[in-house]
Amino acid sequence: MLFSKDNFGIKINVISNLAGAHFDKEVKSVISNLTNTQFAVMTYLFDHKDEVITQNQLASVMHSSHPTMRNVIKRMLDKDLINTNQSKEDKRKIEVQLSDNGLSLMNDKSSAIQKMLVDNQKFLTDGLSEKEVSDLNRMLDKVISNLKGSEY
């Protein structure tokens, strides 16, 4: 049988589709005009606002290609959520940070974002013990590492 519910690839695809749709709905309930990827970029930049973050670093952290990240950044620039600057040390690098508008949005919504993330984690792990959640996290990191071909 080719289509088997025991096939990990099929299960991961189902989880990706279901969790992605659920998370997209949750993100839009907090910040209506963001995609999941834009939300991830915003939260990463907010958590690292005192650091210099480059476009390449964002692509790596988000597990996306550089052209994809370039498009995400362009759309976020159009929404005045981020600013970009050419690196003074390396002209090939683009530094990315939250704009005043983006920082204000994240500050205003931080409590709602935190609650949404906690609620989402509880929803996804409902019925699992703390050990099972820890084991699942470890196993998912290993699967990601296998897919990337290197340590995650």
C-alpha positions, 0 to 999 in steps of 0.5 A: 500500500503506497498511501499509509497512515503510518508513513511519516512523510504523510503524517508530517504533511498532514500536521503541517497543513493542520497546524499551519492553518490553525496557527495562521488563524491564531496569528490573524486574531492578534495581528490581522495583516501578517502572514505566519512568516512575517509574524515569525520575522517580527517576533525574532527581530523583537526578541533580538532587537539589541542585536544586528540581524542580517537578511541571511541570518533571518533566512537561516533561522526561518529555514527559508531560501534567500530569495524567499526571505528577500520577498518577505522583507520587501513586503514588510518594508511596504507595510512599514514594519521593518527597516533595512540598512546596508552593513557598514562592515560588509556591503554585501550584507543587509541588516534588518530591524523593526521600524518604529511602527513595527516595534510599537506594534510588537510592544502593544501586542506583546501580551496578546502574542505571548498568550496566543503562543502559550495557548497554541502550544497547549492546543498542540500538545493537549493530552501529552505529558511533560516528558512526551512534549520534551521527547517530541521536541527532541525528535522533531529537532532530529527530523529537522536536522535530518532534513537539513543534512546538518545539526539543527 
